[in-house]
């Protein structure tokens, strides 16, 4: 279907002059009604305004594409307006809208309005095309410009075909430990790369909200190659016998085109269920190294642990906040001070729930590290080892060791049980693994892990508690900087895990330095795209302000696309600013009992005003360095 098949001459206005967004939409709806495609004007109007309330359709660069789909539409249509003087439309970039296309779609299963929106969006990305539309002198000329551009642009279906005309059958799965940003950035990167290569791809995302767009058995059976870009555990048995590329989730962002090219060539090993085959020459090394396997196993534990830490930590922090507002601590006895956080009934309720959640942190961490190594049989051993660590002296370090011990104990038992008669081998998962495994796990914890890791953990926490002056400032700088080194990678996760472990040990200033270090890079990127526009591409400028929201919400990953495109200049600027914020957090003696949340947990930050000052200073430093170090965008 062509754009001009939907765009009626009666629905085009070239010299519109609405006073505001509401009047703009009203005029566009009236134009649509004139085309004779709307049976109930009021119903269609309600649908268009309801869609606009969900999120603005002002996509930036002076363009808006409002749309409505309902039973009031008899057949699909378009209306167009050129607004020479511009109108405030709450656009994503804040710029006034000068060109608008309104879409009407009937309430059918074909989703024609989405197809039209996709094609229009691609055409409207061409600045030369939009400039011609804005300068059209007549409706006929406007229609001719649209028709010519439509003829030059291949259809979406044609674009998703390979050069020989056959649809390419590539599947992908993306997943990261936290499931907040990397998962979806990698999916977007692969989708764009596939479109650029002219092939078809379906991507399953396994984020914090669970698996979405799940691959079906038939799709897997028909697939030529499957890309698994993940730093967390992904169900792999379903890919048995298929060409599978396994890589880090960051590769889906920075090496998407290379991955798509390999998938088209089927340059990947055949996956064998129950083994860890990464024998492709191209995948050997980083993704196939023992260090990366250990990292993925660790991150599987961390990703499952995070909900318990975040939920429990914030509830505990709220309990302290409520007691702090309702009780004068100076009037409390020594015994009452020891129970601070449980003095008022509401605080006691929150702290009780938060304490249960927090108490599950270490068993879950150990259990899912073991599960990543030995599958489901490792869970029981890991949970037991983690619980012993939580109730003993080894704490977080003990739980880490317990997870790996548990996984490899199960692998050892599997080898032993393989030699048993078939009748006894069937009993292994339900009898031998749990009984002998838990017995061995308990022995390892009591005689090896607890004594060694307990001594290390005690020394570490005592050292942190005794740190003061320049040593603590240096630690704050290092932790803040680590949050910006790889923005969600091993250094970032190491600093974050250290911060959450410190909360459990009562060293709340460490987490404050960690979180502020993760907030600086996105905030600095957002500010730099506004102040130094010539240093960023148009696409980067458009998405830049969104990083304010991501940074203030403690989502460091928002800065990744900018760092990936210019790491030599962006990373040093972000690391220095984040490190300064972390150091200032220690100077101002800021504390944080919540392990996540960004600005939303500032009410529970100790010395919150100076914490905000530290964030602002670090952001300004990074922004200034970005303006100084980055070269002008080509």
Buried (B, 14 or more C-beta within 10 A) or exposed (E): EEBBEBBBEBBBBBEBEBEEBEEBBBBBBBBBBBBEBBBBEEBBBBBBBEBBEEEBBBBBBBBBBBBBBBEBBEBBBBBBBBBEEBBBBEBBBEBBBBBBBBBBBBEEEEEBBEBBBEBBEBBBBEEEBBEBBBEBEEBEBBBBBBBEBBEEBEEEEEBBBBEEEEEBBBBBBBBBBBBBBBBBBBBBBBBEBBBEBBBBBBBBBBBBEEBEEEBEEEBBEEBBBBBBBBBBBBEBEBBBEBBBBBBBBBBBBBBBBBBBBBBBEEBBBBBEEEEEBBEBEBBEEEBBEEEBBBBBBBBBBBBBBBBBBBBBBBBBBBBBBBBBEEBEEEEBEEEEEEBBBBBBEEBBBBBBBBBEBBBBBBBBBBBBBBBBBBBEBBBBBBBBBBBBBBEBBBBBBBBBBBBBBBBBBBBBBBEEBEEEEEEEEEEBBEEBBBEBBBEBBBEBBEEEBBBBBBEBBBEBBEEBEEBEEEEBBBBBBBBBBBBBBBBBBBBBBBBBBBBBBBBBBEBBBBBBBBBBBBBBBBBBBBBBBBEBBEBBEEEBBBBBBBBBBBBBBBBBBBBBBBBBBBEEBBBBBBBBBBBBBBBBBBBBEBBBBBBBBBBEBBEBBBBBEBBBBBBBBBBBBBBBBBBEBBEEBE
